[in-house]
Amino acid sequence: MDVRTKIEWLEQAAQYDACLEAGEPMPAALPPRVPDLRDSIAQLSANGRKAPILKILQTSACEKNCYYCPFRAGRNFRRETLSPDELAASFDQMQRAGLVQGLFLSSGIIGAVRSMDRMLQTVELIRLKYGFRGYIHLKMLPAAEEAQIERAVHLADRVSTNLEAPTAQHLSRLAPMKTFEESLVEPLKRARRLIQQTQGNSGQQVARSGMVTQFVVGPAGESDRDLLGASQRLYREVGLHRAYYSAFSPVRNTPLEGAPATPPRREFRLYQSDFLLRAYGFRVEELPFDGEGNLPLDQDPKTLWAQEHPERFPLEINRAAPQDLVRVPGIGPQTMRNILRARLDGKLSDLGQLKKLGVDVAQAAPYVLLNGRAAPVQMRLGFAWEALHLSPSNPRQPAHSA
């Protein structure tokens, strides 16, 4: 088989991994289903711009038997492999032709150390032989050795290891051949230590776009609280840049082919809530989970939190602290900064001013005061109790039993 045909196939196989974007806005609407297997070249979002990225596997051969995976061991699936020379030379040709501006490289596993070595050899050729200085995202395979992780953080702008599940118990239902702490969490911890040591000793910028991970949402029976709790832990303990959530879709001829697909809206709510953790100062304990630890699918989590905390609102726009402003529905980190700058020039007194600053005034109006006055469309916060079937006197108690 010629190299071009192998590249086309391994591009398609790589689309199952959603860890890609270097930066993203807070989701405001339900996005298209990700990943889209029709896309052979992915799009990297960085600093508000889009750039074409070659997203590819070194090999689709794998010795692991992950229950959800289309190229798990033993499944009748086309196996292709690119040598480091083949992949590096092909990427160089595509990059020089202006077809791609970066690389996302992952791989099936046939011997973790050997497979990781082949990926590192590919990236070394791209960096050293072909002189590419652009964006590279490199997967750290489970159980990668210390020296391989060190080399990865020096070569790549971003590194990642997919945890797949939030706990060891949940992982056993998805990937019984993998160990949660030892083979998945530990590489992230090692990478974090190496990044800190290298930057501290030499001032070098290594893995400057940080570390990310991905979870498969649904088939292991995990709750949204489980997933977001694991992400919060990684943000705090290993400096994770962000987590990705991939709604499960069953694949034929796998052990989970009969499991139900996860609604894309659940994936969307997880992304919204994750952004609240990373950029808005929320904690997992504050998020509006139901009795089973899941987020309501039909309501925005930030708005729902605001409805559950009428004691915090309405908030005076002209005096509120930054950490309080970003808790207002319709106000994000950037619009909060716009408000702070505008306040230096005088008081804000109408919704038109807020709109010009980027505020979603339809969402924000019920929760703010402007120079001591309620916005014209101010709504009674008490409406939340009826909508949520909660008692105003006891926000955690159902109204019908109050």
TORSEFI-648095 format. One record per residue (C-alpha): residue number from 1; residue in one letter; x negated, y, z. Coordinates in nm, 2 decimals, m for minus. Layout:
! TORSEFI-648095
(tortor NUM, 'A', (X, Y, Z))
...
! end
This chain:
! TORSEFI-648095
(tortor 1, 'M', (0.00, 0.00, 0.00))
(tortor 2, 'D', (m0.14, 0.35, m0.08))
(tortor 3, 'V', (m0.21, 0.60, 0.18))
(tortor 4, 'R', (0.07, 0.84, 0.08))
(tortor 5, 'T', (0.33, 0.57, 0.12))
(tortor 6, 'K', (0.20, 0.48, 0.46))
(tortor 7, 'I', (0.20, 0.84, 0.57))
(tortor 8, 'E', (0.56, 0.88, 0.46))
(tortor 9, 'W', (0.67, 0.58, 0.66))
(tortor 10, 'L', (0.47, 0.67, 0.97))
(tortor 11, 'E', (0.62, 1.02, 0.96))
(tortor 12, 'Q', (0.97, 0.87, 0.97))
(tortor 13, 'A', (0.88, 0.64, 1.26))
(tortor 14, 'A', (0.74, 0.94, 1.46))
(tortor 15, 'Q', (1.07, 1.13, 1.46))
(tortor 16, 'Y', (1.19, 0.93, 1.76))
(tortor 17, 'D', (0.97, 1.15, 1.98))
(tortor 18, 'A', (1.12, 1.49, 2.07))
(tortor 19, 'C', (0.82, 1.63, 2.25))
(tortor 20, 'L', (0.72, 1.90, 2.00))
(tortor 21, 'E', (0.80, 2.27, 2.06))
(tortor 22, 'A', (0.54, 2.49, 2.21))
(tortor 23, 'G', (0.80, 2.74, 2.33))
(tortor 24, 'E', (1.17, 2.78, 2.31))
(tortor 25, 'P', (1.46, 3.02, 2.41))
(tortor 26, 'M', (1.72, 2.92, 2.67))
(tortor 27, 'P', (1.98, 2.71, 2.48))
(tortor 28, 'A', (2.29, 2.91, 2.42))
(tortor 29, 'A', (2.49, 2.66, 2.22))
(tortor 30, 'L', (2.50, 2.29, 2.15))
(tortor 31, 'P', (2.20, 2.23, 1.92))
(tortor 32, 'P', (2.18, 1.99, 1.62))
(tortor 33, 'R', (2.11, 1.63, 1.71))
(tortor 34, 'V', (1.74, 1.58, 1.78))
(tortor 35, 'P', (1.54, 1.41, 1.64))
(tortor 36, 'D', (1.66, 1.42, 1.28))
(tortor 37, 'L', (1.52, 1.12, 1.10))
(tortor 38, 'R', (1.57, 1.29, 0.76))
(tortor 39, 'D', (1.29, 1.54, 0.84))
(tortor 40, 'S', (0.95, 1.41, 0.74))
(tortor 41, 'I', (0.77, 1.72, 0.86))
(tortor 42, 'A', (0.88, 1.87, 1.19))
(tortor 43, 'Q', (0.90, 2.23, 1.28))
(tortor 44, 'L', (0.70, 2.37, 1.57))
(tortor 45, 'S', (0.85, 2.67, 1.75))
(tortor 46, 'A', (0.58, 2.89, 1.90))
(tortor 47, 'N', (0.61, 3.25, 2.00))
(tortor 48, 'G', (0.93, 3.30, 1.81))
(tortor 49, 'R', (0.80, 3.16, 1.48))
(tortor 50, 'K', (0.84, 2.83, 1.30))
(tortor 51, 'A', (0.54, 2.64, 1.16))
(tortor 52, 'P', (0.54, 2.30, 0.98))
(tortor 53, 'I', (0.38, 2.02, 1.18))
(tortor 54, 'L', (0.28, 1.68, 1.05))
(tortor 55, 'K', (0.44, 1.46, 1.31))
(tortor 56, 'I', (0.31, 1.10, 1.27))
(tortor 57, 'L', (0.21, 0.77, 1.42))
(tortor 58, 'Q', (m0.13, 0.63, 1.39))
(tortor 59, 'T', (0.04, 0.29, 1.37))
(tortor 60, 'S', (0.39, 0.15, 1.40))
(tortor 61, 'A', (0.26, m0.18, 1.54))
(tortor 62, 'C', (0.32, m0.22, 1.91))
(tortor 63, 'E', (0.27, m0.49, 2.18))
(tortor 64, 'K', (0.52, m0.34, 2.42))
(tortor 65, 'N', (0.87, m0.46, 2.44))
(tortor 66, 'C', (1.06, m0.14, 2.54))
(tortor 67, 'Y', (1.43, m0.23, 2.52))
(tortor 68, 'Y', (1.54, 0.08, 2.34))
(tortor 69, 'C', (1.25, 0.12, 2.09))
(tortor 70, 'P', (1.29, 0.05, 1.71))
(tortor 71, 'F', (0.93, m0.07, 1.68))
(tortor 72, 'R', (0.92, m0.28, 2.00))
(tortor 73, 'A', (0.72, m0.61, 1.98))
(tortor 74, 'G', (0.90, m0.89, 1.82))
(tortor 75, 'R', (1.15, m0.68, 1.63))
(tortor 76, 'N', (1.17, m0.71, 1.25))
(tortor 77, 'F', (1.03, m0.37, 1.17))
(tortor 78, 'R', (0.79, m0.25, 0.91))
(tortor 79, 'R', (0.44, m0.22, 1.05))
(tortor 80, 'E', (0.19, 0.02, 0.90))
(tortor 81, 'T', (m0.15, 0.16, 1.02))
(tortor 82, 'L', (m0.36, 0.45, 0.91))
(tortor 83, 'S', (m0.74, 0.44, 0.98))
(tortor 84, 'P', (m0.88, 0.76, 1.14))
(tortor 85, 'D', (m1.05, 0.84, 0.81))
(tortor 86, 'E', (m0.73, 0.80, 0.61))
(tortor 87, 'L', (m0.52, 1.01, 0.84))
(tortor 88, 'A', (m0.78, 1.29, 0.89))
(tortor 89, 'A', (m0.85, 1.33, 0.52))
(tortor 90, 'S', (m0.48, 1.33, 0.44))
(tortor 91, 'F', (m0.40, 1.59, 0.70))
(tortor 92, 'D', (m0.69, 1.81, 0.57))
(tortor 93, 'Q', (m0.54, 1.79, 0.22))
(tortor 94, 'M', (m0.19, 1.88, 0.34))
(tortor 95, 'Q', (m0.32, 2.16, 0.56))
(tortor 96, 'R', (m0.53, 2.32, 0.28))
(tortor 97, 'A', (m0.24, 2.29, 0.05))
(tortor 98, 'G', (m0.03, 2.49, 0.30))
(tortor 99, 'L', (0.22, 2.21, 0.36))
(tortor 100, 'V', (0.14, 2.18, 0.73))
(tortor 101, 'Q', (m0.01, 2.41, 1.00))
(tortor 102, 'G', (m0.05, 2.16, 1.28))
(tortor 103, 'L', (m0.05, 1.80, 1.39))
(tortor 104, 'F', (0.16, 1.59, 1.64))
(tortor 105, 'L', (m0.01, 1.25, 1.67))
(tortor 106, 'S', (0.13, 0.95, 1.86))
(tortor 107, 'S', (0.09, 0.58, 1.81))
(tortor 108, 'G', (0.22, 0.23, 1.88))
(tortor 109, 'I', (0.00, 0.03, 2.12))
(tortor 110, 'I', (m0.21, m0.26, 2.03))
(tortor 111, 'G', (m0.45, m0.26, 2.32))
(tortor 112, 'A', (m0.42, 0.08, 2.50))
(tortor 113, 'V', (m0.79, 0.16, 2.50))
(tortor 114, 'R', (m0.84, 0.06, 2.13))
(tortor 115, 'S', (m0.53, 0.25, 2.01))
(tortor 116, 'M', (m0.63, 0.56, 2.21))
(tortor 117, 'D', (m0.98, 0.55, 2.06))
(tortor 118, 'R', (m0.84, 0.55, 1.71))
(tortor 119, 'M', (m0.63, 0.85, 1.78))
(tortor 120, 'L', (m0.92, 1.03, 1.93))
(tortor 121, 'Q', (m1.14, 0.94, 1.63))
(tortor 122, 'T', (m0.87, 1.09, 1.40))
(tortor 123, 'V', (m0.86, 1.42, 1.59))
(tortor 124, 'E', (m1.24, 1.44, 1.62))
(tortor 125, 'L', (m1.26, 1.41, 1.24))
(tortor 126, 'I', (m1.00, 1.68, 1.19))
(tortor 127, 'R', (m1.17, 1.91, 1.44))
(tortor 128, 'L', (m1.54, 1.84, 1.36))
(tortor 129, 'K', (m1.56, 1.72, 1.01))
(tortor 130, 'Y', (m1.28, 1.93, 0.85))
(tortor 131, 'G', (m1.31, 2.23, 1.09))
(tortor 132, 'F', (m0.94, 2.26, 1.17))
(tortor 133, 'R', (m0.88, 2.50, 1.46))
(tortor 134, 'G', (m0.51, 2.50, 1.46))
(tortor 135, 'Y', (m0.24, 2.34, 1.68))
(tortor 136, 'I', (m0.28, 1.97, 1.77))
(tortor 137, 'H', (m0.05, 1.78, 2.01))
(tortor 138, 'L', (m0.20, 1.44, 2.12))
(tortor 139, 'K', (m0.02, 1.16, 2.30))
(tortor 140, 'M', (m0.21, 1.00, 2.60))
(tortor 141, 'L', (m0.11, 0.64, 2.58))
(tortor 142, 'P', (m0.02, 0.45, 2.90))
(tortor 143, 'A', (m0.32, 0.33, 3.09))
(tortor 144, 'A', (m0.56, 0.55, 2.89))
(tortor 145, 'E', (m0.91, 0.56, 3.05))
(tortor 146, 'E', (m1.05, 0.86, 3.23))
(tortor 147, 'A', (m1.30, 0.94, 2.96))
(tortor 148, 'Q', (m1.03, 0.92, 2.69))
(tortor 149, 'I', (m0.81, 1.16, 2.88))
(tortor 150, 'E', (m1.10, 1.40, 2.92))
(tortor 151, 'R', (m1.17, 1.39, 2.55))
(tortor 152, 'A', (m0.81, 1.44, 2.47))
(tortor 153, 'V', (m0.77, 1.76, 2.68))
(tortor 154, 'H', (m1.08, 1.90, 2.51))
(tortor 155, 'L', (m0.97, 1.82, 2.16))
(tortor 156, 'A', (m0.59, 1.90, 2.17))
(tortor 157, 'D', (m0.39, 2.21, 2.24))
(tortor 158, 'R', (m0.13, 2.00, 2.41))
(tortor 159, 'V', (m0.12, 1.65, 2.56))
(tortor 160, 'S', (0.17, 1.44, 2.67))
(tortor 161, 'T', (0.27, 1.10, 2.81))
(tortor 162, 'N', (0.63, 0.99, 2.79))
(tortor 163, 'L', (0.77, 0.88, 3.13))
(tortor 164, 'E', (1.09, 0.76, 2.96))
(tortor 165, 'A', (1.27, 0.72, 3.30))
(tortor 166, 'P', (1.27, 0.92, 3.63))
(tortor 167, 'T', (1.17, 0.64, 3.86))
(tortor 168, 'A', (1.00, 0.30, 3.86))
(tortor 169, 'Q', (1.34, 0.13, 3.91))
(tortor 170, 'H', (1.49, 0.30, 3.61))
(tortor 171, 'L', (1.18, 0.24, 3.40))
(tortor 172, 'S', (1.21, m0.14, 3.46))
(tortor 173, 'R', (1.55, m0.13, 3.28))
(tortor 174, 'L', (1.39, 0.03, 2.97))
(tortor 175, 'A', (1.02, m0.08, 2.95))
(tortor 176, 'P', (0.94, m0.37, 3.18))
(tortor 177, 'M', (0.58, m0.39, 3.06))
(tortor 178, 'K', (0.50, m0.04, 3.18))
(tortor 179, 'T', (0.42, 0.07, 3.54))
(tortor 180, 'F', (0.56, 0.41, 3.63))
(tortor 181, 'E', (0.30, 0.56, 3.86))
(tortor 182, 'E', (m0.01, 0.38, 3.74))
(tortor 183, 'S', (0.03, 0.39, 3.36))
(tortor 184, 'L', (0.25, 0.69, 3.31))
(tortor 185, 'V', (0.23, 0.95, 3.59))
(tortor 186, 'E', (m0.14, 0.89, 3.66))
(tortor 187, 'P', (m0.26, 1.00, 3.32))
(tortor 188, 'L', (m0.07, 1.33, 3.37))
(tortor 189, 'K', (m0.24, 1.38, 3.71))
(tortor 190, 'R', (m0.58, 1.30, 3.57))
(tortor 191, 'A', (m0.53, 1.54, 3.28))
(tortor 192, 'R', (m0.43, 1.81, 3.52))
(tortor 193, 'R', (m0.74, 1.76, 3.73))
(tortor 194, 'L', (m0.97, 1.76, 3.43))
(tortor 195, 'I', (m0.81, 2.08, 3.29))
(tortor 196, 'Q', (m0.85, 2.26, 3.62))
(tortor 197, 'Q', (m1.21, 2.14, 3.66))
(tortor 198, 'T', (m1.31, 2.23, 3.31))
(tortor 199, 'Q', (m1.16, 2.57, 3.31))
(tortor 200, 'G', (m1.30, 2.64, 3.66))
(tortor 201, 'N', (m1.66, 2.53, 3.56))
(tortor 202, 'S', (m1.70, 2.67, 3.22))
(tortor 203, 'G', (m1.41, 2.91, 3.15))
(tortor 204, 'Q', (m1.31, 2.69, 2.85))
(tortor 205, 'Q', (m0.95, 2.68, 2.73))
(tortor 206, 'V', (m0.86, 2.32, 2.72))
(tortor 207, 'A', (m0.51, 2.18, 2.65))
(tortor 208, 'R', (m0.41, 2.55, 2.64))
(tortor 209, 'S', (m0.04, 2.47, 2.55))
(tortor 210, 'G', (m0.02, 2.24, 2.86))
(tortor 211, 'M', (0.12, 1.90, 2.92))
(tortor 212, 'V', (0.47, 1.77, 2.84))
(tortor 213, 'T', (0.67, 1.45, 2.88))
(tortor 214, 'Q', (1.00, 1.30, 2.76))
(tortor 215, 'F', (1.28, 1.10, 2.91))
(tortor 216, 'V', (1.53, 0.87, 2.74))
(tortor 217, 'V', (1.87, 0.98, 2.87))
(tortor 218, 'G', (2.14, 0.73, 2.95))
(tortor 219, 'P', (2.07, 0.35, 2.92))
(tortor 220, 'A', (1.88, 0.31, 3.25))
(tortor 221, 'G', (2.18, 0.44, 3.45))
(tortor 222, 'E', (1.99, 0.74, 3.59))
(tortor 223, 'S', (2.18, 1.05, 3.69))
(tortor 224, 'D', (2.11, 1.40, 3.58))
(tortor 225, 'R', (1.99, 1.47, 3.94))
(tortor 226, 'D', (1.74, 1.18, 3.90))
(tortor 227, 'L', (1.61, 1.33, 3.58))
(tortor 228, 'L', (1.58, 1.69, 3.69))
(tortor 229, 'G', (1.44, 1.58, 4.02))
(tortor 230, 'A', (1.16, 1.40, 3.85))
(tortor 231, 'S', (1.09, 1.70, 3.63))
(tortor 232, 'Q', (1.09, 1.94, 3.92))
(tortor 233, 'R', (0.83, 1.71, 4.09))
(tortor 234, 'L', (0.61, 1.71, 3.79))
(tortor 235, 'Y', (0.63, 2.09, 3.75))
(tortor 236, 'R', (0.51, 2.13, 4.10))
(tortor 237, 'E', (0.26, 1.84, 4.13))
(tortor 238, 'V', (0.09, 1.82, 3.79))
(tortor 239, 'G', (0.17, 2.16, 3.64))
(tortor 240, 'L', (0.39, 2.01, 3.36))
(tortor 241, 'H', (0.47, 2.27, 3.10))
(tortor 242, 'R', (0.81, 2.12, 3.02))
(tortor 243, 'A', (1.01, 1.80, 3.00))
(tortor 244, 'Y', (1.21, 1.68, 2.70))
(tortor 245, 'Y', (1.54, 1.49, 2.72))
(tortor 246, 'S', (1.63, 1.26, 2.43))
(tortor 247, 'A', (1.99, 1.13, 2.43))
(tortor 248, 'F', (1.99, 0.75, 2.38))
(tortor 249, 'S', (2.11, 0.62, 2.05))
(tortor 250, 'P', (2.13, 0.23, 2.03))
(tortor 251, 'V', (1.91, 0.06, 1.77))
(tortor 252, 'R', (2.01, m0.27, 1.61))
(tortor 253, 'N', (1.83, m0.58, 1.71))
(tortor 254, 'T', (1.71, m0.45, 2.04))
(tortor 255, 'P', (1.83, m0.56, 2.39))
(tortor 256, 'L', (2.02, m0.23, 2.43))
(tortor 257, 'E', (2.19, m0.23, 2.09))
(tortor 258, 'G', (2.53, m0.28, 2.26))
(tortor 259, 'A', (2.48, 0.01, 2.51))
(tortor 260, 'P', (2.69, 0.32, 2.45))
(tortor 261, 'A', (2.52, 0.62, 2.29))
(tortor 262, 'T', (2.46, 0.92, 2.52))
(tortor 263, 'P', (2.67, 1.23, 2.44))
(tortor 264, 'P', (2.45, 1.50, 2.28))
(tortor 265, 'R', (2.62, 1.75, 2.52))
(tortor 266, 'R', (2.46, 1.57, 2.82))
(tortor 267, 'E', (2.12, 1.63, 2.66))
(tortor 268, 'F', (2.21, 1.99, 2.61))
(tortor 269, 'R', (2.32, 2.05, 2.97))
(tortor 270, 'L', (1.99, 1.89, 3.09))
(tortor 271, 'Y', (1.79, 2.13, 2.87))
(tortor 272, 'Q', (1.99, 2.43, 3.01))
(tortor 273, 'S', (1.94, 2.31, 3.37))
(tortor 274, 'D', (1.57, 2.24, 3.31))
(tortor 275, 'F', (1.53, 2.59, 3.18))
(tortor 276, 'L', (1.69, 2.72, 3.50))
(tortor 277, 'L', (1.42, 2.53, 3.70))
(tortor 278, 'R', (1.13, 2.66, 3.49))
(tortor 279, 'A', (1.22, 3.02, 3.41))
(tortor 280, 'Y', (1.50, 3.13, 3.65))
(tortor 281, 'G', (1.37, 3.02, 3.99))
(tortor 282, 'F', (1.64, 2.76, 4.06))
(tortor 283, 'R', (1.59, 2.44, 4.25))
(tortor 284, 'V', (1.74, 2.10, 4.17))
(tortor 285, 'E', (1.93, 2.12, 4.50))
(tortor 286, 'E', (2.12, 2.43, 4.38))
(tortor 287, 'L', (2.25, 2.28, 4.05))
(tortor 288, 'P', (2.62, 2.20, 4.02))
(tortor 289, 'F', (2.62, 1.82, 4.02))
(tortor 290, 'D', (2.93, 1.62, 4.06))
(tortor 291, 'G', (2.97, 1.34, 4.31))
(tortor 292, 'E', (2.77, 1.10, 4.10))
(tortor 293, 'G', (2.48, 1.34, 4.05))
(tortor 294, 'N', (2.57, 1.45, 3.70))
(tortor 295, 'L', (2.63, 1.79, 3.54))
(tortor 296, 'P', (2.97, 1.88, 3.41))
(tortor 297, 'L', (2.97, 1.85, 3.03))
(tortor 298, 'D', (3.23, 2.12, 2.97))
(tortor 299, 'Q', (3.07, 2.40, 3.17))
(tortor 300, 'D', (2.75, 2.60, 3.16))
(tortor 301, 'P', (2.55, 2.51, 3.47))
(tortor 302, 'K', (2.44, 2.87, 3.54))
(tortor 303, 'T', (2.79, 3.01, 3.51))
(tortor 304, 'L', (2.92, 2.73, 3.73))
(tortor 305, 'W', (2.66, 2.80, 3.99))
(tortor 306, 'A', (2.77, 3.17, 3.99))
(tortor 307, 'Q', (3.13, 3.07, 4.03))
(tortor 308, 'E', (3.04, 2.86, 4.33))
(tortor 309, 'H', (2.86, 3.15, 4.50))
(tortor 310, 'P', (3.10, 3.44, 4.52))
(tortor 311, 'E', (2.91, 3.57, 4.82))
(tortor 312, 'R', (2.63, 3.67, 4.58))
(tortor 313, 'F', (2.84, 3.88, 4.35))
(tortor 314, 'P', (2.92, 4.14, 4.22))
(tortor 315, 'L', (2.56, 4.25, 4.20))
(tortor 316, 'E', (2.46, 4.62, 4.16))
(tortor 317, 'I', (2.26, 4.63, 3.84))
(tortor 318, 'N', (2.07, 4.94, 3.95))
(tortor 319, 'R', (1.93, 4.80, 4.27))
(tortor 320, 'A', (1.92, 4.42, 4.24))
(tortor 321, 'A', (1.59, 4.24, 4.27))
(tortor 322, 'P', (1.45, 4.07, 3.97))
(tortor 323, 'Q', (1.51, 3.72, 4.12))
(tortor 324, 'D', (1.87, 3.81, 4.17))
(tortor 325, 'L', (1.92, 3.97, 3.83))
(tortor 326, 'V', (1.83, 3.65, 3.64))
(tortor 327, 'R', (2.09, 3.46, 3.84))
(tortor 328, 'V', (2.37, 3.67, 3.67))
(tortor 329, 'P', (2.53, 3.48, 3.38))
(tortor 330, 'G', (2.43, 3.65, 3.06))
(tortor 331, 'I', (2.10, 3.78, 3.19))
(tortor 332, 'G', (1.78, 3.60, 3.12))
(tortor 333, 'P', (1.41, 3.66, 3.20))
(tortor 334, 'Q', (1.36, 3.90, 2.91))
(tortor 335, 'T', (1.68, 4.09, 2.95))
(tortor 336, 'M', (1.60, 4.12, 3.32))
(tortor 337, 'R', (1.27, 4.28, 3.23))
(tortor 338, 'N', (1.45, 4.51, 2.99))
(tortor 339, 'I', (1.68, 4.62, 3.27))
(tortor 340, 'L', (1.39, 4.69, 3.51))
(tortor 341, 'R', (1.22, 4.91, 3.25))
(tortor 342, 'A', (1.55, 5.09, 3.17))
(tortor 343, 'R', (1.61, 5.16, 3.54))
(tortor 344, 'L', (1.29, 5.37, 3.55))
(tortor 345, 'D', (1.45, 5.62, 3.31))
(tortor 346, 'G', (1.78, 5.65, 3.51))
(tortor 347, 'K', (2.08, 5.46, 3.63))
(tortor 348, 'L', (2.27, 5.22, 3.41))
(tortor 349, 'S', (2.64, 5.31, 3.41))
(tortor 350, 'D', (2.82, 5.12, 3.13))
(tortor 351, 'L', (2.83, 4.79, 2.95))
(tortor 352, 'G', (2.72, 4.94, 2.63))
(tortor 353, 'Q', (2.38, 5.02, 2.78))
(tortor 354, 'L', (2.35, 4.66, 2.90))
(tortor 355, 'K', (2.44, 4.52, 2.56))
(tortor 356, 'K', (2.16, 4.73, 2.40))
(tortor 357, 'L', (1.92, 4.57, 2.65))
(tortor 358, 'G', (2.02, 4.22, 2.53))
(tortor 359, 'V', (2.26, 4.13, 2.80))
(tortor 360, 'D', (2.56, 3.90, 2.71))
(tortor 361, 'V', (2.81, 4.14, 2.86))
(tortor 362, 'A', (3.11, 3.91, 2.81))
(tortor 363, 'Q', (2.94, 3.67, 3.05))
(tortor 364, 'A', (2.78, 3.92, 3.28))
(tortor 365, 'A', (3.07, 4.16, 3.34))
(tortor 366, 'P', (3.26, 3.97, 3.61))
(tortor 367, 'Y', (2.94, 3.95, 3.82))
(tortor 368, 'V', (2.80, 4.30, 3.82))
(tortor 369, 'L', (2.85, 4.66, 3.94))
(tortor 370, 'L', (2.73, 4.96, 3.74))
(tortor 371, 'N', (2.64, 5.25, 3.96))
(tortor 372, 'G', (2.88, 5.12, 4.22))
(tortor 373, 'R', (3.16, 5.06, 3.99))
(tortor 374, 'A', (3.31, 4.73, 3.86))
(tortor 375, 'A', (3.28, 4.67, 3.48))
(tortor 376, 'P', (3.60, 4.74, 3.29))
(tortor 377, 'V', (3.66, 4.37, 3.23))
(tortor 378, 'Q', (3.57, 4.28, 3.59))
(tortor 379, 'M', (3.75, 3.95, 3.69))
(tortor 380, 'R', (3.83, 3.83, 4.04))
(tortor 381, 'L', (3.57, 3.58, 4.16))
(tortor 382, 'G', (3.85, 3.39, 4.32))
(tortor 383, 'F', (3.95, 3.25, 3.98))
(tortor 384, 'A', (3.66, 3.01, 4.02))
(tortor 385, 'W', (3.82, 2.82, 4.30))
(tortor 386, 'E', (4.13, 2.74, 4.10))
(tortor 387, 'A', (3.92, 2.64, 3.80))
(tortor 388, 'L', (3.71, 2.41, 4.00))
(tortor 389, 'H', (3.99, 2.28, 4.23))
(tortor 390, 'L', (3.79, 2.40, 4.53))
(tortor 391, 'S', (3.90, 2.58, 4.84))
(tortor 392, 'P', (3.77, 2.94, 4.89))
(tortor 393, 'S', (3.73, 2.87, 5.26))
(tortor 394, 'N', (3.52, 2.56, 5.19))
(tortor 395, 'P', (3.35, 2.56, 4.85))
(tortor 396, 'R', (3.26, 2.19, 4.88))
(tortor 397, 'Q', (3.61, 2.08, 4.97))
(tortor 398, 'P', (3.89, 2.01, 4.71))
(tortor 399, 'A', (4.16, 2.27, 4.73))
(tortor 400, 'H', (4.44, 2.01, 4.73))
(tortor 401, 'S', (4.31, 1.86, 5.06))
(tortor 402, 'A', (4.21, 2.19, 5.23))
! end
